[in-house]
């Protein structure tokens, strides 16, 4: 049985030739279908190893994107991720993990994927070319928002629609792409252009480009959470303990952060209803739960560090 290529259904749509290193043929993997399995795995891993330096070269732009996002959230805005295909899926995964990790949901970060939520599991034909759907990303948004467009090629029409709507609204825009000459960079306040080069399999941007997107998004969202006081030292202090493993993690975090015995940490958590931040402040400063909560909620205080400074 010959697979349905979908070509007949899209034959009337003019083809687009994308100018990007991700579309070029990789000279290092031309024999990937001829080599042994160990050599094949080495080829892929060697290509992946190039990604870290490519991301590191974009650190100044990533810093600028983080600052934009922090300012947006502090002003009451939100960070909107927008992408299609693999790019959209990377965005969805990053945003989804913020709730269990930092207690943050769509009030701060919201992900939009071309074709809607169903496109996360199954490709939706033509969704990435839907400019109008991209514009809808900012419906109900404000000038304090930030749109982070993720597009390996740096040209995705869905992302362009989101950028155009953002600019009309006065909202900031950030592009994450793997194309040093990304067309959408002209519409971005900050362009993070990670030059991942040609893929191990020509044009398969779910590989190096997708990995680079994950690295950048993880760095961006994690750094924003740190700047907003969602950590204490390198501990997650707003973990949503939805299962036994996470409840155990709360106790372990308290032990590591305070040096107190397990029993004392468990008791402190019970007394504050499982709020790790409050338990931390009570154990580190020796105040009761009421004083700890008041310090955490005091004007201008960000997180446990701020509460500790407020009480000392």
Secondary structure, DSSP 8 states (H G I E B T S, - for coil): ------HHHHTTS------SGGGS--GGGTTTTTS-HHHHHHHHHHHHHTHHHHHHTTHHHHHHHHHHHHHHHHTT--EEEEE-HHHHHHHHHHHHHHHHHHS--TTTEEEEETT-GGGGTS--TTGGG-HHHHHGGGTT--TT-EEEEE-SSS--HHHHHHHHHHHHHT-EEEEEES-TT-GGGGG-SEEEE----S-SSTT-TTTHHHHHHHHHHHHHHHHHHHHTT-EETTEE-S----SHHHHHHHHHHHHHHH---HHHHHHHHHHTTT-HHHHHHHHHH---HHHHHHHHTSTT--HHHHHHHHH-
